[in-house]
Every structure is written in C-alpha cells, then in structure tokens.
Amino acid sequence: MPKVFSDEQENQIKKFINLALEFNKTHNIFSRESFKEVYKNDVLDCKPIIELIKKNENVLDVGSGSGFPGILLSITKPDNKINLLESNSKKCYFLRKVSHELNLKNTNIINKTISKKNQLGKFDIITSRAFATIQKTINLTKTNTHKNTKYLLLKGKISNIRKELKDINKNKFRYEIINQDTLKERNIVLLCKDE
C-alpha cells in the first residue's frame, strides 16, 4: 500500500474500509469485495481532492453514499466541518456508525434529498462523486453557495465532462479540469463563480 496518509489517518481509513466491507455483506452499500479493491477504487480515487481543500473550510458532500469522499475528508481534515448529505436512510445509518466508531467530531450527517430551495446553509466547498451532471449539481445547490464557494466534482471521462460543461453559464462560472493520473480515466472539475 503506498504511503499517502499519516499513520493515524491510515489506521482510521483501514477501520472505515473494514466497517464498510462488513456492513456491505448485509446491506449492499457498494459493489466492492476486498480491502484492496476499496483502497484502490475509492480511497486513492478520492485522495486528490483532499489537497484542494484548505484548513477550516466548511464542506458539503452531496450524495455521500458509502462515504467517499465525505468520510475520507472527515478523517484527513479534522479542522474542517464536513457535512455529508445522503437521501438513503440505510447509507446514513452506516455513515453515522462510522462517524461514531471513528470519533469523527467534525462530521455532520444529513439524511435528506437535496432540493433547489433547501435550507442547509452556505458552504465554502461542495463536493460530489457520481452524483449528477455538473449543471444539475449547480441547480440543486444554488442556495448553498456564497461568492467564493468552490465545487470539487469527481468525474470520469473528459469527453463526458466536456458535454456537461456545455450546459453551464460561462459568464457565471469559470472551471478547470484537473486530470488524475490513475488506471481508469478520472478527472476533477474545479468550478468557481465568476461574477
């Protein structure tokens, strides 16, 4: 396993993966079968966004699912408030269990479906992975942004990203596609308001 986290973080990540694999046996929260598979496909996949989040920034992870990147951010960014938004009650139960067992005091789990007029508040960073198109994510989180809010969206193929970016208002947003050097095609779309 490559050394990318501190020993304490690595231990918490190991516990998190083991809890996920155990829970998955009876509740099917993701399609993974081994520790190595989760580490490679989920932990290392989400790792690059950690470096793009500054200390003390308030984060909203939309559609947290099995906790990637949300729980990973909670572990690696203890000074940040990490809000995990997930509509599925079963997955929220799992996220609460992980948060409790790993003593993640910076974590807030919100069991709701996001809507355009939500009252969740404003955030410095909005993240998502395999949630929705870029434009749909923007539409659903309009009330959750301030002028300096940044989106960090984990996306796949560049061709699909370019199609999605055609729908956004280039006068209101500027973006950067950050390519991840991984086995599968993975990119991060960094989106900022340009008003």
C-alpha positions in Angstrom: 0.0 0.0 0.0 1.5 3.4 -1.0 2.3 5.8 1.9 -0.1 8.7 1.3 -1.6 9.4 4.7 -0.3 9.8 8.3 -0.2 6.6 10.4 -3.2 7.7 12.4 -5.2 8.6 9.3 -4.1 5.2 7.7 -5.4 3.4 10.8 -8.8 5.2 10.6 -9.1 4.6 6.9 -8.4 0.9 7.5 -11.2 0.8 10.1 -13.5 2.7 7.8 -12.9 0.2 5.0 -13.4 -2.8 7.2 -16.6 -1.3 8.6 -17.8 -0.7 5.0 -17.0 -4.3 3.9 -18.7 -5.7 7.0 -21.8 -3.6 6.5 -21.9 -4.3 2.8 -22.3 -8.1 3.5 -25.9 -7.5 4.7 -26.8 -4.1 3.3 -25.2 -3.7 -0.2 -23.9 -0.1 0.0 -21.4 -0.5 -2.8 -20.1 -3.1 -5.3 -16.7 -4.0 -3.7 -15.4 -7.3 -2.4 -12.0 -6.7 -0.9 -10.0 -4.3 1.2 -7.5 -3.7 -1.7 -10.3 -3.0 -4.1 -11.9 -0.3 -1.8 -8.5 1.2 -1.2 -7.6 1.5 -4.9 -11.0 2.3 -6.3 -12.4 4.6 -3.6 -9.7 5.9 -1.2 -7.0 6.6 -3.8 -9.7 7.8 -6.3 -10.9 10.5 -3.8 -7.5 11.4 -2.3 -6.6 14.2 -4.8 -9.5 16.4 -3.7 -8.1 16.4 -0.1 -5.1 18.6 -1.2 -7.5 21.1 -2.8 -9.4 21.8 0.4 -7.9 24.4 2.8 -8.0 24.2 6.6 -11.2 25.3 8.3 -13.3 25.4 5.0 -16.9 24.2 5.5 -17.6 21.3 3.2 -20.8 19.9 1.8 -20.5 16.4 0.2 -23.6 15.9 -1.9 -24.8 12.3 -2.3 -22.3 10.8 0.2 -23.3 7.2 -0.4 -20.8 4.9 1.3 -18.7 7.8 2.4 -16.4 8.7 -0.5 -15.2 11.4 -0.4 -17.1 12.5 2.7 -15.8 10.2 5.4 -12.3 10.3 3.9 -12.4 14.2 4.2 -13.6 13.8 7.8 -10.6 11.7 8.6 -8.0 13.8 6.8 -9.4 17.3 7.5 -10.1 17.3 11.3 -10.2 21.1 11.4 -12.9 21.3 8.7 -16.6 20.9 9.2 -17.6 18.1 6.9 -21.4 17.8 6.1 -22.4 14.5 4.4 -25.8 14.8 2.6 -27.4 11.4 1.7 -31.0 10.6 1.0 -30.8 6.9 1.6 -31.5 6.1 5.3 -29.6 2.8 5.2 -26.4 4.6 4.0 -26.9 7.4 6.5 -27.1 4.8 9.3 -23.8 3.4 8.1 -22.2 6.9 7.9 -23.4 7.6 11.4 -22.0 4.3 12.6 -18.6 5.1 11.0 -18.6 8.6 12.4 -19.3 7.3 15.9 -16.8 4.4 15.8 -14.0 6.6 14.4 -15.0 9.5 16.8 -15.2 12.0 13.9 -16.3 15.1 15.8 -16.1 17.3 12.7 -18.8 15.3 10.8 -22.5 16.1 10.3 -24.7 13.6 8.6 -27.8 14.9 6.9 -30.5 12.4 5.9 -32.3 14.4 3.2 -32.9 14.6 -0.5 -31.4 17.8 -1.8 -33.8 20.3 -3.3 -33.4 23.6 -5.0 -34.9 25.5 -2.1 -33.1 23.6 0.7 -32.2 25.3 4.0 -28.9 23.6 4.5 -26.9 26.9 4.7 -23.8 28.1 2.8 -20.6 26.2 2.3 -17.1 27.0 1.1 -16.7 23.8 -0.8 -19.2 21.5 -2.4 -18.1 18.0 -3.4 -19.7 15.1 -5.1 -18.8 11.8 -6.8 -21.1 10.0 -9.2 -24.0 12.2 -8.1 -25.4 14.2 -11.0 -24.4 16.3 -14.0 -22.4 19.5 -13.3 -25.4 21.7 -14.2 -27.8 19.7 -12.1 -25.4 19.9 -9.1 -25.2 23.7 -9.6 -29.0 24.0 -9.8 -29.6 21.9 -6.7 -27.0 23.8 -4.6 -27.7 27.4 -5.6 -28.9 28.3 -2.1 -25.7 26.7 -0.6 -23.1 29.0 -2.2 -21.6 32.3 -1.5 -19.4 34.3 -3.9 -16.2 32.3 -3.0 -17.8 28.8 -3.0 -15.8 26.2 -5.0 -17.1 23.0 -6.4 -14.8 20.0 -6.5 -16.6 17.3 -8.5 -15.1 13.9 -9.1 -15.8 13.0 -12.7 -14.9 10.3 -15.2 -14.1 10.6 -18.9 -13.0 14.0 -20.3 -15.4 13.6 -23.3 -18.4 13.3 -20.9 -17.1 16.3 -18.8 -16.9 18.5 -22.0 -20.5 17.6 -22.8 -21.6 18.5 -19.3 -19.7 21.8 -19.4 -21.5 22.9 -22.5 -24.6 23.4 -20.3 -23.1 25.7 -17.7 -23.1 29.5 -18.0 -19.6 30.5 -18.8 -20.3 34.1 -17.8 -21.1 33.0 -14.3 -18.6 30.2 -13.7 -15.0 29.5 -14.6 -13.7 26.0 -14.4 -10.6 23.9 -14.5 -10.4 20.2 -15.4 -7.7 18.5 -13.2 -6.6 15.2 -14.7 -5.8 12.4 -12.3 -3.1 10.0 -13.3 -5.0 6.8 -12.4 -5.7 3.5 -14.1 -9.2 4.5 -15.0 -10.0 7.9 -16.6 -10.6 10.2 -13.7 -10.8 14.0 -13.6 -11.7 16.6 -11.0 -13.8 19.6 -12.2 -13.0 22.7 -10.1 -15.7 25.2 -10.6 -15.8 28.8 -9.2 -18.2 31.6 -9.5 -17.0 34.3 -11.9 -19.4 37.2 -11.1 
